[in-house]
C-alpha cells in the first residue's frame, strides 16, 4: 500500500534507470521529512528520548547520593531495563491488536504520571525503584506501536531513512538528556528535576494527538478477522524470529549491546574514581551516543544500502574493541573518547533495526519488533545489574574490559554467518519498496 505523499510520480510501466536506482536512497531523508505525520512522530520521539534520559541520569544520581553504593545506582538503572523480561512480549503484542496512535498517546501520559510520582521528596528507595519499573512498562507498547505505524507512513528505503532519523534523534535526545541532566542536578534538586521531566511526556502525547492521523486497529484493517490472543501471538512471534536465521542473527546483533553498554551503568562510580561529579557521570553515560550520532549519520547517509548491510558484522566487532582499553588506567577524557569510538561503530544498530523490521512479515511486525526491543532492554538491564554487583568486588576497569572481551567473542561468532546472508537481506529490503507501492 503506497503512501500518497510519496508516490507522486506516474507509473508509465517503465523501469527506473540504474542511475536513478543507485541514487534514490540519497534523497530518502528529504522525502521522509516532507511527510507531516512523520515530522510529528519525530518531534514526539525527540521529547520522549530527552525525558527518558533525564530520568535515567537524575534517578541514578539521586540514589547514588542517598546510598553511596555503585550497586544501588546500578539497580536504579537496571529496573528501567528489566521490565521487558516480564512484560515485553505481552505488551508489545498490543501494537498488533489496538489502534497504534491512541496507544502511543496513552503510554506517554502513563509515563508522565509515574515519573512525577518518583520525584516526590522523601520517597523510600524501594518505592523509587518500583515507580521507575512502572514508568518503563508503557514504553514497551509505545515503541512497538511506533515501529509498526512507521511502516504505514513510509516504505522501502525511505523506511530505512525514517528509522535512521528516529535513531539519530534518539542519540541527540540521549545526549541532551544525559548531559543536561548531569549539569542540572549539580545545581537543582534531583526531585524537582524528576517532577519536571514528566511534562515532556505530556507534550509528546499532545504532538501525537494533533499531528498523527487516527487509524483503525490492525484487525479491522485486515477485514475484521478474529485475532489470536496475546499468549498465542507471543509464542508465534518467538517462533517467527528464532526459526529464521536472518532474523535470529539480527536480533542477536542487537542484543550484543547488553555487553558493550556496561560502562553506561557504571558511570557514577567511574566519575567518582576520576574525582568528578554528576556532570562527568552524564558525559560518561552520553559517550556512546556521541559516537553513534556521527557514526549513524555517515552509515545511513553516505554509504549505499547494500554496502552498509554487509558492514554489520565487521562493525559489531569494532564496537567491542575500545572496551579492551580499560585494562589500562585512563583519564576521564580518554574514557569518553573510547566510548565515543565504541558508539560510532555501534551505529550498526540503526541499520540492523531497519533490516529486521522490513524482513519480518507485515502481520507480525509489531510483535516481532517488540520482542527484540524487549530483549535488548533486558540484556542491557542484566548487564548493568551484574556489572554493578561485580564492581563491589573488583575494579570498574576489570569489569568493563571483561565485558568487552566477551562481547568481542560473541560479535565474531555472529559476523561469520552474517557474511553469508547479508546479500539476501539487502535484496529483501530493496524488494519491500516495490511490494508496498504495488
C-alpha positions in Angstrom: 0.0 0.0 0.0 1.7 3.1 -1.2 1.8 6.4 0.7 0.1 9.1 -1.5 2.5 11.7 -0.3 5.4 9.6 -1.6 4.0 8.0 -4.7 3.5 11.1 -6.8 5.3 10.0 -9.9 3.0 8.5 -12.5 3.6 4.8 -13.3 4.1 4.5 -17.1 5.3 1.0 -16.9 8.9 1.8 -17.5 11.7 0.8 -15.1 13.8 3.4 -13.4 17.3 3.8 -14.8 20.1 2.2 -12.9 21.4 5.7 -12.1 18.1 6.6 -10.5 18.0 3.4 -8.5 21.6 3.9 -7.3 21.0 7.4 -6.2 17.4 7.2 -4.9 18.4 6.2 -1.4 20.3 9.5 -1.1 17.1 11.6 -1.3 15.3 9.4 1.3 15.9 11.8 4.2 14.4 14.7 2.3 11.4 12.6 1.2 10.7 11.4 4.7 10.9 14.8 6.4 8.4 16.1 3.8 5.7 13.9 5.4 3.8 15.8 8.1 2.9 12.7 10.1 6.5 11.6 10.3 7.5 15.0 11.5 5.0 14.8 14.3 6.2 11.3 15.3 9.8 12.6 15.1 9.2 15.6 17.4 7.3 13.4 19.9 10.0 10.9 19.9 12.7 13.5 20.5 10.8 14.8 23.6 10.3 11.3 24.9 14.0 10.5 24.5 15.1 13.6 26.2 12.7 12.8 29.0 13.8 9.2 29.3 17.5 10.1 29.6 16.8 13.0 32.0 15.0 10.3 34.1 17.9 7.9 33.8 20.7 10.2 34.9 18.6 12.1 37.6 17.3 8.9 39.2 20.7 7.2 39.3 22.3 10.3 40.8 19.6 10.6 43.4 20.0 7.0 44.5 23.8 7.2 44.4 23.8 10.4 46.5 21.5 8.7 49.1 23.3 5.4 49.3 26.9 6.0 48.0 26.6 2.5 46.5 27.5 1.6 43.0 25.2 -1.5 43.2 22.2 0.6 44.3 22.8 3.0 41.4 23.1 0.1 39.1 19.9 -1.4 40.3 18.2 2.0 39.7 19.3 1.9 36.0 18.6 -1.9 35.8 15.0 -1.6 36.9 14.4 0.7 33.9 15.7 -2.0 31.5 14.3 -5.2 33.2 10.5 -4.8 32.8 10.7 -6.2 29.2 11.8 -9.6 30.7 8.4 -9.9 32.4 6.0 -7.9 30.2 7.8 -7.2 26.9 6.3 -9.9 24.7 2.8 -9.4 26.0 2.8 -5.7 26.0 4.4 -5.3 22.6 1.8 -7.6 21.1 -0.8 -4.9 21.8 0.6 -3.0 18.8 -0.9 -5.7 16.6 -4.3 -5.6 18.3 -5.2 -2.0 19.3 -5.1 1.3 17.4 -1.4 2.4 17.4 -1.8 6.2 17.6 -4.1 6.0 20.6 -1.8 3.6 22.3 1.2 5.9 21.9 -0.8 8.8 23.5 -2.0 6.7 26.5 1.5 5.3 27.0 3.1 8.8 27.1 0.5 10.0 29.7 1.0 7.0 31.9 4.8 7.5 31.9 4.3 11.2 32.9 2.2 10.2 35.9 4.7 7.6 37.2 7.7 9.9 36.7 6.1 12.8 38.6 5.5 10.3 41.5 9.2 9.3 41.5 10.2 12.9 42.2 8.1 13.3 45.4 10.7 14.2 48.1 11.2 11.6 50.9 10.2 8.6 48.7 11.9 5.5 50.0 14.4 3.8 47.7 12.2 0.7 47.2 9.3 2.9 46.1 11.6 4.8 43.7 12.6 1.5 42.1 9.0 0.3 41.9 7.8 3.5 40.3 10.7 3.5 37.9 9.8 0.0 36.9 6.2 1.0 36.3 7.3 4.1 34.3 9.1 1.8 31.8 6.2 -0.5 31.1 4.2 1.9 28.9 7.4 2.4 26.8 7.2 -1.2 25.5 3.9 -1.0 23.6 4.8 2.6 22.7 8.0 1.5 20.8 6.2 -1.4 19.1 3.3 0.8 18.0 5.7 3.5 16.7 7.7 1.0 14.7 4.6 -0.6 13.2 3.0 2.7 12.5 6.1 4.0 10.6 5.7 1.1 8.1 2.2 2.5 7.3 3.6 6.0 6.8 6.8 5.3 4.8 8.1 2.2 3.0 11.2 0.7 1.4 14.5 2.7 1.6 12.5 5.6 2.9 11.6 3.4 5.9 15.3 2.8 6.5 15.8 6.6 6.3 12.9 7.1 8.8 14.3 4.7 11.3 17.8 6.2 10.9 16.3 9.7 11.6 14.4 8.3 14.6 17.5 6.6 16.0 19.8 9.6 15.3 17.2 11.7 17.1 17.3 9.2 19.9 21.1 9.7 20.2 20.7 13.5 20.2 17.9 13.2 22.8 20.2 10.9 24.9 23.0 13.5 24.7 20.7 16.3 25.7 19.0 14.4 28.4 22.1 12.9 30.0 24.4 15.9 29.7 21.8 18.4 30.7 20.6 16.2 33.5 24.1 15.8 34.9 24.6 19.6 34.8 21.1 20.4 36.1 21.3 18.1 39.2 24.5 19.8 40.1 22.6 23.0 40.8 18.9 21.9 41.2 17.3 19.2 43.4 17.1 15.8 41.7 13.5 15.6 43.0 12.4 18.8 41.2 14.2 17.7 38.0 12.3 14.4 38.0 8.9 16.0 38.5 9.6 18.5 35.7 10.6 15.6 33.4 7.0 14.3 33.4 5.9 17.4 31.4 8.0 16.3 28.4 5.9 13.2 28.0 2.6 15.2 28.2 3.9 17.4 25.4 4.9 14.3 23.4 1.4 12.9 23.7 -0.1 16.2 22.6 2.0 16.3 19.5 1.0 12.7 18.5 -2.7 13.6 19.2 -2.6 16.6 16.9 -0.1 15.5 14.2 -0.7 11.8 13.5 -3.8 10.5 11.7 -6.0 8.1 13.5 -6.1 4.6 12.0 -8.2 1.6 12.9 -6.7 -1.3 14.8 -4.9 -3.8 12.7 -7.6 -6.4 13.0 -10.1 -4.1 11.4 -7.6 -3.1 8.7 -7.5 -6.7 7.6 -11.2 -7.2 7.3 -12.1 -7.6 11.0 -10.9 -11.2 11.2 -10.5 -12.6 14.7 -7.0 -12.1 16.1 -5.3 -14.7 18.3 -4.7 -13.9 22.0 -1.6 -12.3 23.3 -0.1 -15.5 24.6 -0.5 -17.2 21.2 0.9 -14.2 19.4 3.9 -14.2 21.8 4.6 -17.8 21.1 4.2 -17.4 17.4 6.3 -14.2 17.4 9.2 -16.0 19.1 9.0 -18.8 16.6 9.0 -16.3 13.7 12.1 -14.6 15.0 14.2 -17.5 16.2 13.4 -20.0 13.4 14.6 -17.6 10.7 18.4 -17.5 10.6 18.4 -13.9 9.3 16.0 -12.6 11.9 17.8 -14.5 14.6 21.2 -13.1 13.7 19.8 -9.6 13.5 18.2 -10.0 16.9 21.5 -11.3 18.5 23.4 -8.4 16.9 21.0 -6.1 18.6 21.3 -7.8 22.0 25.1 -7.6 21.9 24.6 -4.1 23.3 23.9 -5.8 26.7 27.7 -6.3 26.9 29.2 -3.2 25.3 26.8 -0.9 27.2 28.2 -1.9 30.5 30.0 1.4 31.1 26.6 3.2 31.0 25.6 1.5 34.2 28.9 2.2 35.9 29.0 6.0 35.1 28.6 7.1 38.7 31.5 5.1 40.2 33.6 5.8 37.2 33.1 9.6 37.7 33.9 9.1 41.4 37.2 7.3 40.6 38.1 10.2 38.3 37.4 12.7 41.1 34.5 14.3 39.3 30.7 14.6 39.9 27.3 14.2 38.4 28.2 16.3 35.3 31.0 13.9 34.5 28.7 10.9 35.0 26.4 12.4 32.4 29.2 12.7 29.9 30.2 9.1 30.5 26.7 7.9 30.0 26.5 10.0 26.8 29.8 8.9 25.4 28.5 6.1 23.2 25.6 8.3 22.0 28.1 11.0 20.9 29.8 8.4 18.6 26.5 6.9 17.5 25.3 10.3 16.4 28.1 10.8 13.9 28.6 7.2 13.0 24.9 6.7 12.3 24.8 9.8 10.0 27.8 8.5 8.0 26.5 5.0 7.8 22.9 5.8 6.8 23.6 8.9 4.7 26.9 8.4 2.9 27.1 4.6 2.5 24.9 2.8 -0.1 22.4 0.3 1.3 24.0 -3.0 0.1 27.4 -1.9 1.5 26.0 -0.9 4.9 24.2 -4.2 5.2 27.4 -6.1 4.6 29.2 -4.0 7.2 27.0 -5.1 10.1 29.3 -7.9 11.2 32.6 -6.1 11.0 31.1 -3.0 12.7 29.8 -5.2 15.6 33.4 -6.5 16.1 34.8 -3.0 16.0 32.2 -1.8 18.6 33.7 -4.1 21.2 37.4 -3.4 20.8 37.5 0.1 22.6 36.3 -1.6 25.8 39.5 -3.5 26.0 41.4 -0.2 26.7 40.0 -0.4 30.2 42.9 -2.8 31.1 44.8 0.5 31.4 44.3 3.3 33.8 42.7 6.2 31.7 41.9 9.8 32.5 38.3 10.9 32.1 38.7 12.5 28.7 40.2 9.2 27.3 37.4 7.1 28.7 34.8 9.4 27.0 36.9 9.2 23.7 36.9 5.4 23.9 33.2 5.3 24.5 32.7 7.6 21.5 34.6 5.2 19.3 32.5 2.4 20.6 29.3 4.3 19.9 30.4 5.2 16.3 30.9 1.6 15.4 27.8 0.6 17.3 25.7 2.7 15.0 25.3 -0.5 13.0 22.3 -0.9 15.2 20.4 1.7 13.1 20.7 -0.5 10.0 20.1 -3.8 11.9 16.9 -2.3 13.3 15.5 -1.4 9.9 16.6 -4.6 8.3 14.9 -6.6 11.0 11.6 -4.8 10.7 11.5 -5.0 6.9 12.4 -8.7 6.8 9.5 -9.6 9.2 6.1 -10.4 7.6 3.7 -7.4 7.8 1.2 -9.1 10.1 3.8 -9.8 12.8 6.0 -6.6 12.7 4.7 -5.0 15.9 5.1 -8.1 18.0 8.5 -9.2 16.4 9.9 -5.7 16.9 8.6 -5.6 20.5 10.2 -9.0 21.2 13.6 -7.9 20.0 13.4 -4.4 21.6 12.3 -6.0 24.9 15.2 -8.5 24.7 17.6 -5.6 24.0 16.4 -3.7 27.1 16.6 -6.9 29.2 20.1 -7.7 28.0 21.2 -4.1 28.9 19.5 -4.3 32.3 21.0 -7.6 33.2 24.4 -6.4 32.0 24.2 -3.3 34.2 22.9 -5.2 37.2 25.7 -7.9 37.0 28.4 -5.4 36.3 27.3 -3.2 39.2 27.5 -6.2 41.5 30.9 -7.2 40.3 32.2 -3.6 40.8 31.6 -4.1 44.5 34.1 -6.9 44.4 36.7 -5.7 41.8 37.5 -2.5 39.8 35.4 -0.9 37.1 38.3 -1.3 34.7 38.4 -5.1 35.1 34.6 -5.4 34.7 34.5 -3.2 31.6 37.5 -4.9 29.9 36.0 -8.3 30.7 32.6 -7.4 29.2 34.5 -6.1 26.1 36.4 -9.4 25.7 33.2 -11.4 25.9 31.3 -9.1 23.6 34.2 -9.4 21.0 33.9 -13.2 21.0 30.2 -13.0 20.5 30.5 -10.5 17.7 33.0 -12.7 15.8 30.6 -15.6 16.2 27.7 -13.5 14.6 29.8 -11.8 11.9 30.7 -15.1 10.3 27.2 -16.3 9.5 26.1 -12.7 8.6 28.7 -12.5 5.9 26.8 -15.3 4.1 23.3 -14.0 4.4 23.8 -10.2 4.1 23.2 -10.2 0.3 19.8 -11.9 0.7 18.8 -9.4 3.4 19.8 -6.4 1.3 17.7 -7.8 -1.6 14.7 -8.3 0.7 14.9 -4.7 1.9 15.0 -3.4 -1.6 12.0 -5.5 -2.6 9.8 -4.0 0.1 9.5 -0.7 -1.6 8.1 -2.2 -4.8 5.9 -4.6 -2.8 4.3 -1.7 -0.8 4.0 0.6 -3.8 2.0 -2.0 -5.8 
